[in-house]
Amino acid sequence: MNDNGTAPMTQPKSALMSLRMTPEGKALLALCAEREHRSMASMVEHMVHTYAAHEGIALPAPKAAKPAKNTTKKL
């Protein structure tokens, strides 16, 4: 998370999401996005990150990968 509450732009966008909302909600989202000079998708992500930071919500740390088993046979 950057100092201004946004996610760093280094991560590629790969998770597709589809949602349904009221026409009023969509219109409000469009107005918010326009005001912030963002796309609606970027605005939704910004809102989620801002809400999570405000509420103290964070993703759990990723678990460390297990080391690969040694499959070479001793002679």
DACOR-V452691 format. One record per residue. N is the residue number from 1. PSI is psi as a letter, one per 20 degrees, with the letter a starting at -180 (NA if undefined). Layout:
N&PSI  N&PSI
//
This chain:
1&p  2&r  3&h  4&j  5&j  6&q  7&q  8&q  9&j  10&i  11&p  12&q  13&o  14&i  15&o  16&p  17&p  18&p  19&q  20&p  21&r  22&q  23&h  24&g  25&g  26&g  27&g  28&g  29&g  30&g  31&g  32&g  33&g  34&g  35&h  36&j  37&l  38&r  39&r  40&h  41&g  42&h  43&g  44&g  45&g  46&g  47&g  48&g  49&g  50&g  51&g  52&g  53&g  54&h  55&i  56&k  57&p  58&q  59&q  60&q  61&q  62&q  63&q  64&q  65&q  66&q  67&q  68&q  69&q  70&o  71&j  72&q  73&p  74&q  75&NA
//
